[in-house]
Amino acid sequence: MPEAGGIYRSIKLAAQLFGKPLESLAPAELQRLSRVADRQQEIETLILETPEAARVQLPVAAIDASLMEIRGRYGDDEEYHTELQRVGLDASSLRQAVARDLLVEAVLETVAAASAAVSDTDVEIFWYMNRQRFRLGETRVLRHLLVTINDGLAGNERAAARARIDAIHARLLREPQRFAEQALKHSECPTAFHGGLLGRVPRGRLYPQLEAVAFSLAEGMLSGVIESELGYHLVRCEAIQRERLLSFVEARQTIREHLAGQQQALCRNAWIRALRRQGAERSSEAKRRSAPTPPTERPPKPPWRSV
């Protein structure tokens, strides 16, 4: 039977690599998972044998918090324990697997903390060499009002819904400043409680029918009636933030965090490579010592000579 750490590792890798449960993996996916899991187990074993691991004190609260997060994915205790049993775990073995996982993470964080600090010069050089990476797309502050179409609900049949949205539209053409009030009274979108405010919206967030209209409006302009699969919509553009490059001051912290992450990853990877190299050398030396010693050949005796 697979050990608990191996089961837990495989379940996590299935989610990380393929975004689905372990039992749903195809044969080719299982083969890839097996290769990755074997390598990860080898690395984890080397990490846990290091002096760094011996110095880490893992808080019990951290283990409890991770277990609570896992438990929260299930409706009740019966469903939780049934699933543990199904995959070959119980509360005790899961706790051991989670503790091992957290200990490995804590060791790697300790190693990463020793990485070289990012200097102000590093940040400035990255900024000047990669300015185009800090381009902000156009955004718009929008308000939205929705009347849904539902032929099974009185007042929301297609014709009735269209009549309602047309009346609201006519009212707003006369008094556009009343959009928030009209959204609060008539909109069937959750944003109604905030006067229909969608906030600052970039491209790619709205239904295609809405986006095409919303990003064609001038500031302060009200759309015509827009139909989508949800129903009838009205959109008002409150403000436009044109596409622009972030300033160095705006980008500085993001760059520093990016470079720090790179430095930490390099530090961790170099440390792990050294561990694997040392492990391979120890294994090779152990094999050499355990190999049987070949018998020593005696030199041939000289032929007898007659005296």
Backbone torsions as a table, in degrees:
resi	resn	phi	psi	omega
1	MET	NA	134.3	-179.6
2	PRO	-60.1	144.2	179.1
3	GLU	-72.8	159.3	-172.1
4	ALA	-58.6	-42.3	-179.8
5	GLY	-60.7	-38.0	179.1
6	GLY	-67.2	-39.8	178.4
7	ILE	-64.2	-48.4	-178.2
8	TYR	-62.5	-42.0	179.1
9	ARG	-61.4	-43.6	-178.8
10	SER	-65.9	-39.8	178.5
11	ILE	-63.4	-43.8	179.5
12	LYS	-64.9	-43.2	-178.7
13	LEU	-66.2	-35.6	177.6
14	ALA	-59.7	-41.3	179.1
15	ALA	-70.9	-41.9	-176.5
16	GLN	-71.3	-42.3	-175.1
17	LEU	-82.6	-37.4	-170.6
18	PHE	-124.1	-10.2	179.1
19	GLY	67.8	30.5	179.2
20	LYS	-151.0	166.4	-178.2
21	PRO	-64.4	154.8	-178.5
22	LEU	-56.5	-42.7	-175.6
23	GLU	-70.3	-11.3	-179.2
24	SER	-92.9	-2.7	-175.4
25	LEU	-72.6	142.4	174.6
26	ALA	-76.6	163.6	-179.1
27	PRO	-54.2	-43.7	-180.0
28	ALA	-64.3	-37.1	178.2
29	GLU	-67.7	-39.0	177.5
30	LEU	-63.4	-38.3	178.6
31	GLN	-64.0	-44.7	178.4
32	ARG	-63.5	-44.4	179.3
33	LEU	-58.7	-41.8	-178.8
34	SER	-62.0	-42.0	179.3
35	ARG	-64.3	-44.9	-179.5
36	VAL	-65.4	-41.5	-178.5
37	ALA	-64.4	-40.7	178.9
38	ASP	-62.4	-44.3	179.5
39	ARG	-65.7	-41.6	-179.8
40	GLN	-64.1	-40.6	178.5
41	GLN	-62.7	-40.9	178.4
42	GLU	-60.3	-45.6	-178.6
43	ILE	-67.0	-42.9	179.9
44	GLU	-61.3	-41.2	179.6
45	THR	-61.6	-43.2	178.1
46	LEU	-64.0	-41.6	-179.6
47	ILE	-61.8	-44.3	-175.2
48	LEU	-72.7	-10.6	177.3
49	GLU	-93.6	-0.4	-175.1
50	THR	-84.5	158.1	173.0
51	PRO	-59.6	-33.2	178.8
52	GLU	-59.5	-41.0	179.5
53	ALA	-66.8	-37.0	-179.4
54	ALA	-65.8	-24.9	-177.7
55	ARG	-88.6	-12.5	-177.7
56	VAL	-78.7	128.9	174.3
57	GLN	-105.9	104.9	-175.8
58	LEU	-83.2	119.0	-179.6
59	PRO	-64.6	136.8	177.0
60	VAL	-60.0	-34.2	-179.3
61	ALA	-62.1	-32.2	179.7
62	ALA	-67.9	-40.4	177.7
63	ILE	-65.7	-45.7	-180.0
64	ASP	-59.9	-40.3	-178.9
65	ALA	-64.7	-41.0	178.7
66	SER	-65.8	-40.4	178.7
67	LEU	-66.4	-37.6	177.8
68	MET	-65.0	-37.4	178.5
69	GLU	-64.1	-41.6	178.4
70	ILE	-66.1	-44.9	179.8
71	ARG	-60.1	-34.1	-177.8
72	GLY	-66.8	-12.1	179.0
73	ARG	-79.2	-7.4	-175.7
74	TYR	-118.4	152.3	-174.3
75	GLY	-67.6	-42.9	-178.8
76	ASP	-149.9	176.4	-176.3
77	ASP	-63.4	-36.5	-178.7
78	GLU	-63.5	-45.6	179.1
79	GLU	-62.9	-40.4	-179.5
80	TYR	-61.4	-52.3	-176.7
81	HIS	-71.0	-31.3	175.9
82	THR	-63.1	-41.7	-179.9
83	GLU	-68.2	-39.9	177.3
84	LEU	-59.7	-45.8	-179.8
85	GLN	-62.6	-39.0	-177.7
86	ARG	-61.6	-39.1	-177.4
87	VAL	-90.4	0.3	176.1
88	GLY	92.2	25.9	179.2
89	LEU	-123.5	165.3	167.1
90	ASP	-137.2	-179.2	-174.4
91	ALA	-59.6	-39.5	-177.6
92	SER	-69.5	-47.7	-177.5
93	SER	-68.7	-33.5	176.3
94	LEU	-64.7	-41.7	179.1
95	ARG	-61.1	-41.9	178.8
96	GLN	-62.8	-43.2	-179.0
97	ALA	-65.4	-42.1	179.6
98	VAL	-65.5	-42.0	179.9
99	ALA	-61.9	-42.1	178.9
100	ARG	-62.7	-44.7	-179.0
101	ASP	-61.2	-45.4	-179.2
102	LEU	-67.4	-34.6	179.1
103	LEU	-65.9	-42.5	177.1
104	VAL	-60.3	-44.9	179.6
105	GLU	-61.7	-41.0	-178.7
106	ALA	-65.3	-39.7	178.2
107	VAL	-63.5	-45.4	-179.5
108	LEU	-64.1	-35.2	176.4
109	GLU	-66.5	-38.0	177.3
110	THR	-63.6	-43.2	178.8
111	VAL	-64.5	-43.7	-178.8
112	ALA	-63.8	-31.3	-178.7
113	ALA	-64.1	-18.8	179.9
114	ALA	-88.1	4.1	-178.8
115	SER	-69.0	159.6	-178.2
116	ALA	-63.6	140.2	179.3
117	ALA	-70.6	148.8	177.2
118	VAL	-85.9	125.1	-177.8
119	SER	-89.3	164.7	175.9
120	ASP	-61.4	-35.0	178.9
121	THR	-64.7	-41.4	177.3
122	ASP	-57.8	-43.4	-178.3
123	VAL	-64.6	-44.6	-178.2
124	GLU	-65.5	-41.3	179.5
125	ILE	-62.3	-43.8	179.9
126	PHE	-62.0	-40.6	-179.4
127	TRP	-61.1	-48.8	-176.3
128	TYR	-70.2	-26.5	-179.8
129	MET	-88.3	-13.8	-174.5
130	ASN	-134.6	32.9	-173.8
131	ARG	-59.1	-35.5	-176.2
132	GLN	-67.2	-16.5	177.5
133	ARG	-74.1	-11.3	-175.9
134	PHE	-110.5	39.5	177.9
135	ARG	-91.7	124.8	177.1
136	LEU	-93.3	128.5	176.6
137	GLY	-71.3	166.2	179.8
138	GLU	-63.2	137.8	173.7
139	THR	-128.1	157.9	-179.9
140	ARG	-137.0	138.8	171.8
141	VAL	-86.3	117.7	-172.1
142	LEU	-123.5	150.3	166.6
143	ARG	-116.9	150.7	-170.7
144	HIS	-140.5	142.9	177.3
145	LEU	-134.9	132.9	-175.6
146	LEU	-127.8	134.5	167.5
147	VAL	-120.8	116.6	-174.7
148	THR	-78.3	156.7	174.0
149	ILE	-104.8	121.0	179.8
150	ASN	-150.7	101.3	-176.1
151	ASP	-67.2	-11.2	177.9
152	GLY	-93.4	1.1	-177.8
153	LEU	-121.3	122.9	-178.3
154	ALA	-58.8	130.8	-180.0
155	GLY	91.9	-11.3	179.7
156	ASN	-116.6	11.0	172.1
157	GLU	-60.1	157.3	-172.7
158	ARG	-51.4	-50.3	-177.0
159	ALA	-64.8	-41.2	-178.8
160	ALA	-67.9	-41.5	179.5
161	ALA	-63.8	-39.9	179.4
162	ARG	-65.6	-39.8	178.9
163	ALA	-64.0	-39.1	179.5
164	ARG	-65.6	-46.0	-177.9
165	ILE	-68.5	-34.5	177.3
166	ASP	-64.3	-38.9	179.4
167	ALA	-66.1	-42.2	178.6
168	ILE	-64.2	-42.3	-179.6
169	HIS	-60.8	-44.1	179.3
170	ALA	-62.3	-39.5	179.7
171	ARG	-63.7	-41.4	-177.1
172	LEU	-75.4	-27.5	174.6
173	LEU	-63.5	-34.8	178.2
174	ARG	-78.0	-38.5	-175.7
175	GLU	-135.0	75.0	-175.1
176	PRO	-61.1	-23.6	-179.5
177	GLN	-68.0	-10.3	-178.3
178	ARG	-90.5	10.5	-174.5
179	PHE	-57.6	-47.6	-177.8
180	ALA	-60.6	-41.9	179.6
181	GLU	-64.1	-43.4	-179.5
182	GLN	-68.0	-36.6	176.9
183	ALA	-64.0	-44.3	179.7
184	LEU	-61.0	-37.1	-177.2
185	LYS	-80.8	-38.6	-166.2
186	HIS	-119.2	-19.5	-173.6
187	SER	-73.1	142.2	177.2
188	GLU	-105.1	20.2	174.9
189	CYS	-98.0	145.5	178.5
190	PRO	-55.9	-22.5	179.8
191	THR	-70.9	-6.8	-179.9
192	ALA	-55.5	-36.3	-178.2
193	PHE	-65.2	-17.5	178.9
194	HIS	-113.1	29.4	179.2
195	GLY	67.2	25.4	179.7
196	GLY	79.6	7.7	-174.4
197	LEU	-71.1	121.2	174.8
198	LEU	-90.3	-15.0	-177.8
199	GLY	86.7	-162.8	-179.5
200	ARG	-83.6	114.9	-169.8
201	VAL	-113.0	124.7	172.0
202	PRO	-87.2	171.5	175.6
203	ARG	-65.0	148.4	176.3
204	GLY	94.7	-0.8	-178.2
205	ARG	-98.7	-22.1	-174.3
206	LEU	-102.7	164.5	170.3
207	TYR	-57.3	144.2	-176.8
208	PRO	-53.0	-40.7	-179.3
209	GLN	-62.0	-38.8	-179.0
210	LEU	-74.2	-42.3	-176.9
211	GLU	-62.0	-43.0	-178.3
212	ALA	-57.0	-40.2	-179.5
213	VAL	-78.8	-46.8	-174.1
214	ALA	-58.9	-37.3	-177.4
215	PHE	-88.6	8.4	172.9
216	SER	-107.2	-6.7	-177.0
217	LEU	-79.8	146.6	170.0
218	ALA	-82.7	165.0	178.7
219	GLU	-59.4	134.0	178.7
220	GLY	81.7	1.2	-174.4
221	MET	-91.2	143.8	177.4
222	LEU	-101.1	138.7	178.2
223	SER	-77.7	168.4	165.7
224	GLY	-79.6	-175.1	178.2
225	VAL	-73.0	129.5	-179.9
226	ILE	-115.2	133.5	177.9
227	GLU	-106.3	135.0	173.2
228	SER	-135.3	-176.6	178.6
229	GLU	-64.8	-18.0	178.5
230	LEU	-82.4	-33.9	-176.5
231	GLY	153.1	-144.4	-178.7
232	TYR	-106.4	138.2	-175.1
233	HIS	-126.4	153.1	164.3
234	LEU	-126.9	141.7	-179.9
235	VAL	-131.2	138.2	174.6
236	ARG	-122.9	133.3	177.7
237	CYS	-93.0	115.7	-178.8
238	GLU	-85.2	-40.7	-176.9
239	ALA	-157.4	156.0	179.8
240	ILE	-125.3	129.5	171.9
241	GLN	-109.5	107.5	-177.4
242	ARG	-66.9	158.0	176.1
243	GLU	-56.8	138.6	-178.1
244	ARG	-157.5	164.6	173.0
245	LEU	-90.2	137.5	173.4
246	LEU	-64.6	145.3	173.6
247	SER	-75.5	164.7	178.8
248	PHE	-59.7	-40.6	-179.4
249	VAL	-61.7	-40.9	179.9
250	GLU	-68.7	-34.5	-174.4
251	ALA	-90.5	-15.0	-168.7
252	ARG	-55.8	-47.9	-176.7
253	GLN	-67.7	-39.1	177.5
254	THR	-61.8	-42.2	179.0
255	ILE	-64.2	-44.0	-179.5
256	ARG	-60.4	-43.8	179.7
257	GLU	-65.8	-38.1	178.4
258	HIS	-63.4	-48.2	-179.1
259	LEU	-66.8	-37.6	177.5
260	ALA	-62.5	-41.8	177.7
261	GLY	-61.4	-40.5	177.6
262	GLN	-63.4	-45.3	-180.0
263	GLN	-60.9	-42.6	-179.7
264	GLN	-65.9	-40.2	178.2
265	ALA	-64.2	-41.8	177.7
266	LEU	-62.2	-41.4	-179.9
267	CYS	-63.8	-46.6	179.0
268	ARG	-61.8	-46.2	-176.9
269	ASN	-64.5	-40.0	178.1
270	ALA	-64.2	-40.5	179.2
271	TRP	-64.5	-43.0	179.5
272	ILE	-65.9	-40.4	177.5
273	ARG	-60.3	-41.0	178.3
274	ALA	-63.8	-41.9	177.8
275	LEU	-60.3	-44.5	-178.9
276	ARG	-66.1	-38.7	178.2
277	ARG	-64.4	-44.4	178.5
278	GLN	-64.1	-39.4	178.6
279	GLY	-63.4	-41.4	178.5
280	ALA	-64.6	-38.7	179.7
281	GLU	-66.7	-41.7	178.4
282	ARG	-63.8	-41.7	179.7
283	SER	-63.4	-41.9	179.4
284	SER	-64.7	-40.5	179.5
285	GLU	-67.2	-39.2	179.2
286	ALA	-64.7	-39.8	178.0
287	LYS	-64.8	-39.9	-179.3
288	ARG	-63.8	-40.7	-178.1
289	ARG	-71.9	-31.1	-177.4
290	SER	-84.7	-10.9	179.9
291	ALA	-67.2	139.8	179.4
292	PRO	-63.6	142.3	179.7
293	THR	-80.4	123.4	-179.8
294	PRO	-64.1	146.1	-179.4
295	PRO	-63.3	141.7	179.6
296	THR	-77.5	126.8	179.0
297	GLU	-79.6	132.7	177.2
298	ARG	-82.9	144.5	177.6
299	PRO	-67.0	144.4	-179.2
300	PRO	-62.8	143.8	178.5
301	LYS	-73.3	144.4	177.0
302	PRO	-67.7	148.6	179.2
303	PRO	-63.7	149.2	178.6
304	TRP	-69.3	141.2	175.1
305	ARG	-115.3	142.0	178.0
306	SER	-73.6	144.0	-178.5
307	VAL	-90.1	NA	NA
